[in-house]
Amino acid sequence: MKKSLLTIALMAAALSITAPISALAKDITLLNVSYDPTRELYQDFNAAFSKHWQEKTGDKVTIKASHGGSGKQARAIIDGLDADVATLALAYDVDQLYEKGRLIPKDWQKRLAHNSSPYTSTIVLLVRKGNPKGIKDWDDLVKPGVSVITPNPKTSGGARWNYLAAWAFAQKKYGGDEAKTKEFVGKLLKNVPVLDTGARGSTTTFVERGIGDVLLAWENEAFLAQKELGVGKFEIVVPSLSILAEPPVTVVDKFAKKHGTEAVAKAYLDYLYTEEGQEIAAKNYYRPTLESVAKKYESQFPKVNLIKIDEEFGGWQKAQKIHFSDGGTFDQVYQK
Amino acid sequence: MSFKKKIIRALVVPMIAGSGVFTFSGNALANDSAELEELRALVQELDQKVKVLARKGEVNEEAAAAAKKDTPVVKASEKGFGLESADGKNVIKLRGLLQADYRSFQQGANDVRGRSNGRAGSLDGDGFHDANDTGLLRRVRPTIEGTVQGKYDYRFTPDFGNGNSVVVDAYIDARLDPAFKIRAGKYKPFVGLERLQGGGDIKFLERSYVTNAILPNRDLGVSVYGDILGDKLNYAFGVNNGVVDGGNISSGSEFEGNKEFTARLFATPFKDETNALAGLGFGIAGTVTNIDGEKNLNWTDSSAADATRNGLPSYVTNGQQTFFRYGGGIVADGDRTRIAPQANWYYGPFGLITEYARVSQDVSKAVGGSPAAGGAIVTPEGVLENTKRKLKHDAWQIAGSYLITGEDASFKGVKPKNDFDLEKGGWGAWELVARYSEINLDEDTFKNASGVNSGEFGATGTAATAAGLAYSDLSRSAKSAKSWTAGVNWYLNQNAKIQLNYEHTSFDGGDLAEGLAQATNANASGSNVRDRESEEALLARLQVAF
């Protein structure tokens, strides 16, 4: 709405009078662009942080959230989605904010503890009640007649964790024989009837649409499905080997600077590492990194033999190039 | 009942029933049980396949919806053809304006005086040539325009009409805020109201003297403009190269370095109201500069092209016949200011536009002739002493229009209620238009340039000395032109229009008294001058614009 000069003058006068008051309290809006299954986590966390920030500073913070496949979300930010913070599924997607958009510094991962991953997770197998197909480990997923639900690694961060976990299992099973590993993963993907774009889409496919015998899922997503989406209808199967998923977080410096929200955005992420932030993560089935909280929730999370991306695949940049770039192993083994 | 259960019942129940009627053996029951399991598995498999197909459909729909957000949109409508990014921030449009005219002169003359019969064809006793009936392409303007990054507009319009090939518009608009926009390039300076009306939207075939004769047409420069006070006041300030009256500047660098400043305020104070004044707009505009024409030209007054360098214009009638030009050796030599109050009013099918313009121009008599051709420069300024004079010309117009088919009149084009269509019975929109416009030149224009107080007009027989020439010769150029125009516009649809204008123009001066030979009376006294023959013309146009 356009304002008349008189209106502008009156507003200016009013502002000059109320300036000392308004200087005391600000209305701040943050945009958190996140990946698919974090909806519930950040719904709880945003409310807690807003309350905490208002108590601490008097400023009112409204946090808007955007969720989708991690790769898609990273591209959206690069294309101009004004995120103040990005909380994505894997470090490669956050790296792209530097590589493609110079929106963050190159060493962004060193700015926060635990390589900027305030919580971790892993990949588990969610099966239907009674586990009718008798699925116990990764090699059950390549059997004929087993329908596996996982999203598309081209768009979903969770799917890339799934793929690499399966790859790591096959590598170990076949003693590093790449041809056999590829054959194994190819067979697994052949059993996937629908490739959703994100992890939440796959959960919908498995839980709500009743498709498939097993869902390759984030541990937190599997717990959510089991305890809240379909109580008593699903069981979690912990495979013999899985991967330590470290979803990273970062302030998107360029946009935060533009919005004047750098300090709040940093505080928002720092709060994830506090006891309260870690409690919220644990309650939403993410593995806390703060030892005291991790110990408190120890019984909630099953013991899993976890491999690490850096050790097994040489880090995300290398893994992305070998497996998920155009012509990578995923393109080689996946037949539509 | 679920789909699955229906299938089971349809397939299995008859089989069970059948088996019950014809066999009771244990083996048969066992076989049936195995068959039942197979059927159950088959149904479950089919059930999964159906669900997968449905889910794939959902996923594809989601993907299509997501892709739509990034897919450019192709647009084709009566407003042109274009391509637009999904977010609408980047746009390219192809538009066009084609005007095919025919001019039929019942009476009138063109301006070829001073030329020999050999060059100009058959001249009458007054040295005029009859105005020629002619068909012509008045405007042939393809336009590429659009937007980048949501707020930076561009427009490129060449014109291949009138036998020319020129860049009419080439500018960039930065819409930083509704109250603050910047336009840079070659464009219509924000001065004349009628000029700012689109070439395809004007009510008459030719604009009035205010617009065509005095106010600038196109100029090169930069303007800041915007809408303030709730869009009720439009302001514009510009710095441009500067252009002669009615001039369309070339797209190259200019001869004279001083800049012309323009300013305009235009108010539409009742625009948000619903009463009769809602369509009222009024304002005032002006230009100011200091301009010196080139002073060592090898003068000839038979070519209007000189105007591009001497800094002075020539003026034409509605039939586009030149009726005034400055004399040889006259150059712009100092200040040029213009002022133009203006107003329009649209109420229902009725439209009114009125505008006044006054130009004040310093002129001098240059020595003339390039040094190479024998011309001499006798003063450092290149002009004859005591020949500087401030000439003030003015023009005004009032024009009305009435849409007899009931459409609403507006500053922009007309959208017929019913397009012309013989099969469906639509007749398009019909509009009656009428205008009076006149231009009056400063009396001093026709006085001797030296001894300026010596009389109403230059004395007879002073042609022998260069100093004795007036700024313009009344026996060759009229000191006023008054035009009536009446016409009808037929809008076949939003894009096609047929226009017919009848115009009558009478002149004050502009011709030598009967019986006198032009060649021997370069500067006629009042007694040797008569009025130029009136111009009566029928002007017709077929226009397509999109």
Interface residues (C-beta under 8 A of the other chain):
Chain A: K2 K3 S4 L5 S147 P193 V194 L195 D196 T197 G201 T205 R209 G210 I211 G212
Chain B: Q48 K51 V52 A54 R55 K56 V59 E62 A63 A66 P178 A179 D227 I228 L229 G230 D231
